[in-house]
Amino acid sequence: MNDVCLCGGKALTPKPAKFSIEDKYGAYRRKAKTGFFKKEGLI
């Protein structure tokens, strides 16, 4: 997979990270995602 999409944007991985009940970094990931959505004006 390339780092750059055909349209010129950043390419993302198509599959999510593995699920774990004992997710040590889930709170950090959710906080970062919420911050990104607020910055983009989606929430």
HUKA-V23697 format. One record per pair of residues at least 4 apart in sequence whose ideal C-beta (glycine too) atoms are under 8 Angstrom apart, sorted by the first residue. I is the first residue (numbers start at 1). GAP is how many residues later the second one is. If there is no record, write none. Layout:
# HUKA-V23697
[[I | GAP] [I | GAP]]
This chain:
# HUKA-V23697
[[1 | 10] [1 | 12] [2 | 9] [3 | 7] [3 | 8] [4 | 4] [4 | 5] [4 | 6] [4 | 7] [5 | 4] [5 | 5] [5 | 6] [19 | 4] [25 | 4] [26 | 4] [27 | 4] [28 | 4] [29 | 4] [30 | 4] [31 | 4] [32 | 4] [33 | 4] [34 | 4] [34 | 9] [35 | 4] [36 | 4] [37 | 5] [37 | 6] [38 | 4] [38 | 5]]
